[in-house]
Amino acid sequence: MISLKNKIALVIGIASDRSIATGIAKSLDKAGAKLILTYQNEKLLSRVEKTADDLSTKPVILPCDLSSDANITNLREQIERTYKNIDIIVHSAAFAQREELSGNYLENTTREGFKIAHEISSYSFSAIAKEFRAIINPEGSLITLSYIGASRVVKNYNIMGVAKASLEANVKYMAASLGEDNIRVNAISAGPIKTLAASGISGFSEILKIVSERSPLKRNISVDDVSNTALFLVSNLANGITGQTIYVDAGFNIVSV
């Protein structure tokens, strides 16, 4: 059994009780980690508090708007005052304007929408790492969440696919930058799951159907499938793994469609 006793973990991106970030938080908590959870705005605070109520140990809950460098700095300062150092960062934040997640990619993608999707979905991961680098313990681990739309065209995924491609490249360059500090950086490319974020993608139910029919395991994945992989990646069992995108999608990424 994996133990994260005495490890401090920051989890960013809880949007509901069905979020992948929620599942990961519960897995880390069960393994003994002390958790810090963030919320984007007051609207999401109650949802994060609901997740906190389901954990065995009461976590610290702090605000952080990922579009603001000042907010990220303030988050680091608050955590440093409480814990001095941390060991794990889980980045499960992504955003694109709803109107750009359907229809023709070129017709529906705007300059502003492109910037927003990349800033929140990709750049924010490196911004967090840059700000927190000095207080991440050696053998620390950072993970983020991607999707197969980063490498294949997925209908209606549009600008988010381009942003996820940026995120996966970001992971590689971050791993190279942080490797000298013995800090690992990886991504999990999760198969489609019914989350709040997924609800914004037009035709999502059809994506679920295709994966369940064509993946080698002939099923969709669960939040537990992803959170178990996250638990492995942040543990010492994965000390030799960095700069990778690990697919947790019932094998769908290996088949031609």
N, C-alpha and C positions, 0 to 999 in steps of 0.2 A: 504494500500500500504506500502511495506517495505521501510524504509528510512535508508540509510547508510551515511547520512550527517555527515561530519567531521571525517569519518572513512578513514584510510589509508590502501590500499590493494595492496599487492605484487602479481603479476600474472606471473607464470613461465611456459613456455611451448608452447607459440604461435609459430606455424610453418607455418600457412597459414590462409587465411581468412575463411577457413572451419574448423579450429581447434576448438575443444571443449573449449579450453582455450580462444579463441577469443570470443566465445559466452558468456562465463562467464564474461570476461572483460566488454563486452557491457552491461550485466545485472547489474554488480556492478556500472558501470558508470551511468547508467540510474537511479539507486537508490541513487546517490549522492556521492559515494565514490571517493576519490582521488586515482588515480592509478599509480603504478610503474610497468612497463613491462620490462622483461629481454629478451635478445637474446643470443643464444648459440654461434654464430659465425657471421662473416661479411656476409656470404651468406644469413643468415636469418634476418639480420637487416632490409632490405627493406620490408620484409613481416610484421615485427612488426610495422614498421613505417606506413604501409598501414592501419593496425588496428587502430593505434593511430589517424590517420586522420579521422576515423569514430566516434571517441568519442567526447562527448560534451565538455570535458575539456582536455586540452593538458596534457598527462601523462609524467612522467619522464621515460626515456628509458635507461637502463643500461646493460652492458655486464655481463654474468655469465656463465662460463663453469662448469657444475655441477660435473665434474670429478676432479675438483681442489679445495682443501680446501682453498687455498690462494684466489681464485676467489670468493668463498662464503664469506670469511672474508671481502674482499674488497667491495663486494656488501653491506654487513651489515654496514660497515663503511660509505659508501657513503649515504645510506639511513638514518643512524643515524644523519649525519651532516645536512641533509636537513629537516628531519621530527622529529627527536629525538626518537619517538615511532611509532609503527604500530599496526594495529588491525587484519588484515586478511592476510593469506598466501594461495594462490592457487597453488598447485603443480600438473602440468599436463605434466610431463616429463617422457618419457619411451623410451628405445632403446634396440634393439637386432640386431645382424648381420642378414642381409636379408637371407643368405644361411641357417640359422638355423630356419627359419620360414616356413619350408615346409618339407615334407617327414617324415621318421622315426625319432622319438625323440632321441633315444639312438645313432643311427648312425650319426645324424647330429649335436648333441650338443658337443661342445668342452669345455675344461677347461677354455680357455680364453673367449669364448663366454658366458659361464655361469657367469663368474666374471663380464663381461661388463654389461650384462642384469641386474644383481642384483645391481651393483653399481649405475647405472643411474636410474633404474626403482624403486628401493626400498631404498637403503641406502641414496641416495641424499635427500630424504624427511626428514629423521632423522638428516642428516648433516645440512640441512637448519634450522630445529627446534632448534638444539643444539646451533648453532651460533646466532640465532635471539632471543632465549628465554628471554634474559635480556631486550629486547626492545619491546616485545609484551605486549600490555596493558592487564590488567585483563578483562575477558570476551572476550578475543581474540579467533579467530577461525581459524583452519588450515584444509584444505580439499585437498584430492588427488583423482585421478581417477583410478579405477580398472575395471575389466571385469570378466564375469562369468568363463572364462578360469582359474581363480584362484582356483575354487572349482570343476570344471568339465573338462574332457578332450575335448578340442575343436580341431578339425582337423587342423593341420598346425600351431596352436598357440604355441605349443612346449615350448621352454625355456621361452617365455614371460609369459605363464601361471604359471610356477614355480616362476618367479620373481614377478608376481602379488599376488601369494599366500604369498610370503614373505612380500610384501607391506601391505597386509591386516592384517597380524600378527603384523607388524611394527606399524600400526595404533593403535592397542590395547595397546601395550607396551608404545607407545608415549603418549596416552591418560592417562595412569596410571602415567607416569612421570610428565606430565604437568598439571594434574588435581589440584595439590596442589597450582598452580599459577592461578587457575580458567581460564585455557586455554583449549579449546576443540579441539579434533582431530577426524575427520571422513573421510570416503571414500565414493565415489559414484561409484557404479558398473553400468556403462552405457551399454546399449545394443549396438549392432554394428551400426556405423555411417560411412558414406563415408568421411573419412578424409585422409590427407596425410599419416599419420601413418598406417592407415588401408590398404592402397594401397600396403604395403610391405608383407601382409599376403596372401599366395597363396589360391585361392578358396574363396575369401571374398564374392563375389557375391552370392555364394551358402549359406553362413551363413546368409546373409540378407534375402534370400528367405525362409529359414527354420524358422527364427524368425517371419516373417510376416505371415506365414501359421499356426504356432503352438502356438504362444503367445496368452494369453487370449484376448488381445485387437486386435489381428489379424492385426498388423501393426508394422512397424519399428518405432523407436523413432527419434526425431529430436534433434539438438543442443539446441534448446529452451527448450525442456523437461529437459535436463540436467542442463542448466544454471539457470532455475527457481528453481530447487532443490538446487543448489549451493547457490543461493541467500537466500533461506530459512535457510540453514545450517549455514551461516555466520551471520545471523541476531539474534536478541534477542529472536525471536520466538522459536529458537532451543537451548535455554540456558541449557536445561536439557538433551541434547543429546551429547554423546561423546563415542569414541571407537567403533563406528558402521560403518558397510558397508551398505549403502542404495542402493537398486536396483532400477534403472530407466531403465527398459527394456521391458515395456509393459506386465510385468508379466511372461516373459519367464522363469525366474528362478524357478517358482513353478511347472512347468509341467515336466512330464517324456518324454524323447525323445528316 
